[in-house]
């Protein structure tokens, strides 16, 4: 990760997880405010996570998958884990 003008770069893994999170949340029709509450983040931080600009902890990823009723692999991979 490089930086431009002192801003940190985006971690490709955070960007991939964020994109998957947003895609699943929108497919499920869940408002960002509800998801943010479920993962103990502010709605602004949840938007940043979906954009790949904030890191989600393993606990937050677990809470997100539970709230979205998904298996864990759905946020960390596009390939089924089983």
C-alpha positions, -999 to 999 in steps of 0.1 A, spaced: 0 0 0 14 33 -10 2 67 -1 -5 99 -20 -3 132 -3 -1 115 30 -33 96 27 -31 59 33 -37 35 4 -66 11 3 -58 -25 13 -70 -48 -16 -84 -73 9 -104 -46 27 -117 -34 -6 -127 -69 -17 -145 -76 16 -162 -42 15 -175 -47 -20 -189 -81 -11 -205 -67 20 -222 -39 1 -233 -63 -27 -249 -87 -2 -264 -59 20 -281 -44 -11 -293 -78 -24 -308 -84 10 -324 -50 11 -309 -41 45 -303 -4 52 -268 6 61 -279 19 95 -292 -16 104 -260 -32 93 -239 -6 111 -257 -12 144 -253 -50 140 -215 -46 136 -211 -20 162 -200 8 139 -214 42 130 -232 44 96 -203 65 83 -177 39 93 -198 12 77 -199 31 45 -161 35 47 -158 -2 52 -180 -10 22 -157 14 2 -126 -5 14 -114 25 34 -119 9 69 -108 -24 82 -134 -48 97 -123 -70 126 -130 -107 125 -158 -101 151 -174 -75 128 -172 -98 98 -188 -125 119 -215 -101 130 -221 -90 95 -225 -125 81 -248 -134 109 -269 -103 103 -270 -109 66 -277 -146 72 -246 -157 52 -219 -182 56 -186 -167 66 -170 -174 32 -194 -151 15 -175 -120 26 -140 -133 24 -142 -152 -9 -162 -154 -41 -158 -192 -40 -177 -215 -17 -156 -229 11 -173 -263 10 
